[in-house]
Amino acid sequence: MGKQLLDYILVPSGLLLMTAYHIWLLHRIVKHPIKTVIGVNAINRRFWVRGMMEDVSKSGVLAVQTLRNNIMASTLLASTAITLSSLIAVLMTSDNGERSTWFAFGDRSDFSYSIKFFLILVCFLVAFLLNVQSIRYYSHASILINVPFKKMSQNVHHHQITAEYVARTVNRGSYFWSLGLRAFYFSFPLFLWIFGPIPMFLCCVILAFMLYFLDVSNAFEFGWAVGISDDDARKDEELGMLS
């Protein structure tokens, strides 16, 4: 019972830590986008889309090649996720003898073993679906970014709306790619849970600290985003994260 108590304490604590960090990160992205890497990248993608759509005849090929590279990255992660899902499904249905020898501490029952592998399977399936959505948005953007909107209309307001729509489409593809990558990150502590709650909790702590240094950026906080206000940045992030 003492070893099972470790599962009841450390596992929820580790998951709560990861969840709390990502809730804080989401709040940071929505309220202070220029203080996060995700927010800074989203704003710069908007500038990139506007630059690519200024002269489609000159920049169209470059834009499509860049988006194609993003599609290839999402395809790689999606293929990896579905392959790992199939592998986990095979391990769940196979009989590997005495499974309790795999565990250092914690619950050693077959039921807990099934739960752990099921959660890992769900993680990889979610990663697959998110990366598929990323491919979807990038595919749409590769067509929209080559629309000759300046030849179709002389209305400057219409030009801005078109460029903003394409920029939001590109950003949504990037958001789904980032979420798919987060699902891979979540699979690490779940995998270490197989060997006990202590490695799982330590992995959550290390992962939270590592992601903090990867997600937070103060390098562009002052004097860089000329032509865009904080309200515009927050609006773009809200539209992207709620999509």
LINSUL-V352498 format. One record per helix or strand of 3 or more residues. SS is the DSSP state (hx for helix, st for strand). FROM is the first residue (numbers start at 1). TO is the last residue. If there is no record, write none. Layout:
((SS FROM TO) (SS FROM TO))
This chain:
((hx 2 31) (hx 33 35) (hx 37 54) (hx 56 93) (hx 99 102) (hx 110 144) (hx 149 152) (hx 156 195) (hx 197 215) (hx 230 242))
